[in-house]
Amino acid sequence: MDYRTFLIKYGEIAIKGKNRYLFEDALVRRIRHALLKVEGSFTVRKEQGRIFVDCEGYYDFDETVSALQKVFGIVGICPVVVTDDHGFEQLAKEVVSYMGEVYPNQELTFKVDARRARKNYPKTSMEINADLGEAVLDAFPNMKVDVHHPQVMLSVEIRERIYIYSTILPGAGGMPVGTNGKAMLLLSGGIDSPVAGYMIAKRGVEIDAVYFHAPPYTSDRAKQKVVDLAKIVAQYSGPIRLHVVNFTDIQLYIYEKCPHEELTIIMRRYMMRIAEHFAQENNCLGLITGESIGQVASQTMQSLAATNDVCTLPVYRPLIGFDKQEIVDVSVKIDAYETSILPFEDCCTIFVAKHPVTKPNLNVIRRSEEKLSEKIDELVKTAIETTEVVTVE
């Protein structure tokens, strides 16, 4: 079957009331952007509460579907046959031809689901269902009608033109990116943070990211690993501005001046301070981390409270209640897992104490940070000024 049009189904957008058109327009923009790198010529249009993608000339079906399945806001992708209205008899022939080509010689059950958006059509939806079902039964005696649990749901939408389809390919769901502001993702080379970025983007949030690099303790391959992870997330979120911060001098200074069991918490607090600087500079409305309660010492309730203490922006943690396997499952789903487990360590794993504090006292942590007062502001300023910004698509 040579499909030339896709009907795009959306979910939550449908309940947005008078603002619905804003979300539809955002979804159209995201679809157009996703198809820019797909070979072929595409037209994306809105029509009576539906979004259609028309394909002109040669295009790769699988590549097109793959691109559309990475667009948040889409819940279903329907390859459709489009025909003009030349009377019901001609429509019945088109439907019989469609069933014969898509399901040749199959013994199956089906149901016709007609929607009559054009109310001047001479038959009601119920009449269309019955008459088209009769036409299919006459043409294919091996098929049967099952109105409760059909194997094939044959949909016919009567609009300015008529759309025939029976396949709904799953979309990514969620909301179109850009409809819920922007946030700054603390991106490491691990499994969790790319999943957190993906999940926040799924709720319509545009993403920038910050990565803390510690040469020579972390290699260029570790940095490239993070860039590769950002590229994977960017397939769903759109372009990401990745801020690569040289964190070595700050880590070494903390390592020299502070108790080693508090090292992870204090380093994390300075990461949050620097990330918030770039977040505010880029009009972000919050920070995103991949933390999950109790997963490691720096992610106990007390540790999270200690890192939150230095932030004025809200910190969003979409994985907060997930266990590790649930996070891994999403990582595998978005094809990030194999990259995340590459053996190139980031700065969080290099300077780790043997016995890190799991229930830090905030007052004790603040007193320890006072030991850094001589040089830390200058080191943070230098780290910010020397940050490299990479646009990842």
C-alpha positions in Angstrom: 0.0 0.0 0.0 1.4 3.4 -1.0 0.4 5.7 1.8 0.6 9.4 0.9 -0.9 10.9 4.1 -0.6 10.3 7.8 -3.4 11.3 10.2 -1.9 12.4 13.5 -3.8 11.7 16.7 -3.1 13.7 19.9 -4.3 13.1 23.5 -4.2 15.8 26.2 -4.3 18.6 23.7 -7.9 17.8 23.0 -9.0 19.0 26.5 -7.2 22.4 26.4 -10.4 24.3 25.7 -10.0 27.8 24.2 -6.2 27.4 24.3 -6.2 24.2 22.3 -5.1 25.9 19.1 -1.9 27.1 20.7 -1.0 23.5 21.5 -2.0 22.3 18.1 0.2 25.0 16.5 3.1 24.0 18.7 2.6 20.3 17.7 2.6 21.3 14.0 5.9 23.1 14.5 7.5 20.2 16.2 6.3 17.8 13.5 7.7 20.1 10.8 11.0 20.2 12.7 11.2 16.5 13.1 10.6 15.9 9.4 13.4 18.3 8.3 16.0 15.5 8.4 13.8 12.9 6.7 14.2 12.5 2.9 11.1 13.6 1.1 8.8 16.6 0.8 6.1 17.0 3.5 3.2 19.3 4.2 1.7 19.5 7.7 -1.8 20.9 8.0 -4.6 21.3 10.5 -8.2 20.5 9.5 -11.2 20.4 11.8 -9.5 19.1 15.0 -7.1 16.8 13.1 -3.5 17.2 12.0 -2.4 15.6 8.7 1.1 15.0 7.2 1.0 14.8 3.4 3.9 13.2 1.6 4.9 14.4 -1.8 7.1 12.4 -4.2 9.5 9.7 -2.8 9.8 9.3 0.9 10.9 6.5 3.3 7.8 5.2 5.2 9.8 3.7 8.1 12.1 6.7 8.5 9.1 9.0 8.5 7.2 7.0 11.1 10.3 6.8 13.3 10.7 10.6 13.2 7.0 11.2 14.0 7.2 8.7 16.9 9.8 11.0 18.6 7.5 14.0 18.6 5.9 14.6 22.0 2.2 15.3 21.8 1.5 12.6 19.2 -0.4 9.5 20.6 -1.1 7.8 17.3 0.1 7.8 13.7 -2.4 6.5 11.2 -1.3 5.8 7.6 -4.4 6.7 5.6 -5.8 6.3 2.1 -7.4 9.5 0.9 -10.2 9.6 -1.6 -12.6 12.3 -3.0 -16.3 12.0 -2.5 -17.7 10.4 -5.7 -20.8 8.9 -4.0 -21.3 6.1 -1.6 -20.9 3.3 -4.1 -17.5 4.5 -5.1 -16.6 4.8 -1.4 -17.6 1.2 -0.8 -15.4 0.1 -3.7 -12.5 2.1 -2.2 -13.0 0.4 1.2 -13.2 -3.1 -0.3 -10.0 -2.4 -2.3 -8.3 -1.2 0.9 -9.2 -4.3 2.9 -8.2 -6.5 0.1 -4.8 -4.9 -0.3 -4.0 -4.6 3.4 -5.5 -7.9 4.6 -5.3 -10.3 1.6 -7.0 -13.6 2.2 -7.1 -13.2 5.9 -9.7 -14.8 8.2 -10.3 -12.0 10.6 -13.0 -10.0 12.5 -13.6 -6.3 11.9 -15.7 -3.4 12.8 -16.4 -0.2 10.8 -16.1 3.0 12.7 -17.3 5.9 10.6 -17.0 9.6 11.6 -19.0 12.1 9.7 -17.3 15.5 10.2 -19.2 16.8 7.1 -22.8 16.7 8.3 -24.3 17.2 4.9 -23.2 13.8 3.8 -26.3 11.9 2.8 -25.9 8.9 5.2 -25.6 9.0 9.0 -22.6 7.4 10.7 -24.6 4.4 11.7 -25.8 3.9 8.2 -22.2 4.2 6.9 -21.1 1.6 9.4 -23.8 -0.9 8.4 -23.5 -0.4 4.6 -19.7 -0.5 4.5 -19.6 -3.5 6.7 -22.1 -5.3 4.4 -19.9 -4.4 1.4 -16.8 -5.9 3.0 -18.7 -9.1 4.0 -20.0 -9.5 0.5 -16.4 -9.2 -0.9 -14.6 -11.3 1.7 -16.7 -14.2 3.0 -13.8 -15.2 5.3 -14.1 -12.0 7.3 -16.7 -11.5 10.1 -18.0 -8.6 12.0 -17.3 -8.3 15.7 -18.5 -5.0 17.2 -17.0 -5.7 20.7 -13.5 -7.1 20.2 -12.6 -6.8 16.5 -9.1 -7.7 15.2 -9.3 -4.8 12.8 -11.0 -1.5 13.4 -11.7 0.0 10.0 -12.0 3.8 10.4 -13.6 6.0 7.8 -13.6 9.8 8.4 -15.7 11.9 6.1 -14.4 15.4 5.8 -13.8 17.6 2.8 -12.1 14.4 1.5 -12.5 10.9 2.9 -9.8 9.2 4.9 -9.7 5.4 5.3 -7.3 3.7 7.8 -7.1 0.7 10.1 -3.6 1.0 11.7 -2.7 3.3 14.6 1.1 3.3 15.2 1.9 4.4 18.8 3.3 7.9 19.3 5.5 9.2 22.2 2.5 10.8 24.0 3.0 13.8 26.3 2.8 17.5 25.3 4.6 19.4 22.5 8.0 20.6 23.6 8.0 24.4 24.2 4.4 24.6 25.6 5.6 24.5 29.3 8.6 26.7 29.5 12.3 25.8 29.7 14.5 24.1 32.3 18.2 23.3 32.9 19.1 19.6 33.0 22.2 18.5 35.0 23.4 16.0 32.6 26.1 13.4 33.5 27.3 10.3 31.7 25.1 8.0 33.8 21.8 6.2 33.2 19.5 8.5 35.2 19.9 12.1 34.0 19.2 11.4 30.2 16.0 9.6 31.3 15.1 12.6 33.5 15.6 15.0 30.6 13.4 12.8 28.3 10.6 12.6 30.9 10.6 16.4 31.5 10.7 17.1 27.8 7.7 14.7 27.4 5.7 17.2 29.5 6.3 20.0 27.0 9.5 21.5 28.7 12.3 22.8 26.5 15.7 21.7 27.7 19.1 23.2 28.1 21.8 21.2 29.9 25.0 21.6 31.9 27.8 19.0 32.2 30.6 19.1 34.7 33.9 18.0 33.2 37.1 17.3 35.3 40.1 17.0 33.0 42.6 15.3 33.3 40.6 13.0 35.7 37.9 12.6 33.1 38.8 12.0 29.5 37.6 13.6 26.3 35.8 10.3 25.7 33.8 10.9 28.8 32.8 14.4 27.5 31.9 12.9 24.1 29.8 10.3 25.8 27.7 13.1 27.4 27.4 14.9 24.0 26.2 11.6 22.6 23.6 11.3 25.4 22.5 14.8 24.7 22.0 13.9 21.1 19.8 11.0 22.0 17.6 13.2 24.3 17.6 15.9 21.6 15.8 13.5 19.2 12.8 14.0 21.4 13.3 17.4 23.0 14.7 19.3 20.0 18.1 21.2 20.0 19.9 21.3 23.4 22.5 24.0 24.4 25.0 22.0 26.4 27.2 23.9 28.8 30.4 22.1 29.5 31.9 23.4 32.8 35.5 22.7 33.7 35.0 21.7 37.4 38.5 20.3 38.2 39.9 23.2 40.2 36.7 23.5 42.3 36.7 19.7 43.0 40.4 19.7 44.0 39.9 22.7 46.3 36.9 21.1 48.0 38.9 17.9 48.3 41.7 19.8 50.0 39.7 21.9 52.4 36.6 19.9 53.4 36.0 16.6 55.2 36.1 13.8 52.7 32.8 12.2 53.9 31.1 15.5 53.0 32.8 15.8 49.6 30.0 14.6 47.5 27.4 16.8 49.1 29.5 20.0 48.9 30.5 19.3 45.3 26.9 18.8 44.5 25.9 22.1 46.1 28.4 23.9 43.9 27.2 22.1 40.8 23.7 23.3 41.6 24.9 26.9 42.2 26.6 26.9 38.8 23.7 25.2 37.0 21.3 27.8 38.5 23.6 30.6 37.2 23.2 29.3 33.6 19.5 28.5 34.1 18.8 32.1 35.1 21.0 33.4 32.3 19.0 31.4 29.8 15.5 32.2 31.2 15.0 28.7 32.6 12.2 28.2 35.1 13.9 25.4 37.1 16.6 22.7 37.3 16.2 19.1 36.4 18.2 16.2 38.0 18.1 12.4 37.7 18.0 11.8 41.4 15.9 9.0 43.0 15.3 8.8 46.7 17.8 6.5 48.4 19.6 5.4 45.3 23.0 6.6 46.5 24.4 8.5 49.5 23.8 11.9 47.9 20.2 11.1 47.2 18.8 10.5 50.7 16.1 12.9 51.8 18.6 14.7 54.0 21.1 15.0 51.1 18.5 16.2 48.7 17.5 18.9 51.2 21.1 19.9 51.6 21.5 20.4 47.8 18.2 22.2 47.5 19.3 24.6 50.1 21.5 26.5 47.6 18.9 26.9 44.9 16.4 29.7 44.5 14.8 28.0 41.4 12.7 24.9 41.8 14.4 21.6 41.3 12.4 19.0 39.3 13.2 15.3 39.9 11.0 13.2 37.6 12.7 10.0 38.7 12.2 10.6 42.4 10.0 7.6 43.1 11.5 5.2 40.5 13.6 2.2 41.3 16.7 1.5 39.2 15.1 -1.1 37.0 12.3 1.3 36.1 14.9 3.9 35.1 16.9 1.3 33.1 13.7 0.3 31.2 13.1 3.9 30.0 16.8 4.2 29.2 16.6 1.1 27.0 13.3 2.4 25.4 15.0 5.7 24.2 18.2 3.9 23.1 20.3 5.7 25.7 21.3 2.7 27.9 24.2 1.3 25.8 25.8 4.7 25.7 25.2 5.4 29.4 27.1 2.2 30.4 30.2 2.9 28.4 33.1 2.8 30.9 34.1 6.5 30.8 33.8 8.0 34.3 32.5 11.5 35.0 33.5 13.9 37.7 30.9 12.5 40.2 32.5 9.1 40.2 36.2 10.2 40.4 36.1 12.1 43.8 34.0 9.7 45.9 34.6 9.2 49.6 34.8 5.6 50.9 32.2 6.4 53.5 30.1 9.4 52.4 27.7 11.0 54.8 24.1 9.8 54.2 22.3 12.1 56.6 24.2 15.4 56.3 23.5 18.2 58.9 22.9 21.4 57.0 24.6 23.5 59.6 27.7 21.3 59.6 27.8 21.5 55.8 27.6 25.3 55.8 30.4 25.5 58.3 32.6 23.2 56.2 31.9 25.5 53.2 33.3 28.4 55.2 36.7 26.8 54.8 36.5 27.5 51.1 35.9 31.2 51.4 39.4 32.3 50.4 39.2 31.1 46.8 35.9 29.4 46.0 34.2 32.5 44.5 37.1 33.1 42.2 37.2 29.5 41.1 33.4 29.5 40.4 33.7 32.7 38.4 36.5 31.2 36.3 34.5 28.0 35.7 31.6 30.0 34.5 33.7 32.3 32.3 35.5 29.4 30.6 32.4 27.3 30.1 32.1 25.8 26.6 28.6 25.9 25.0 27.8 23.2 22.4 24.5 23.1 20.5 23.4 19.5 20.2 20.8 18.4 17.7 
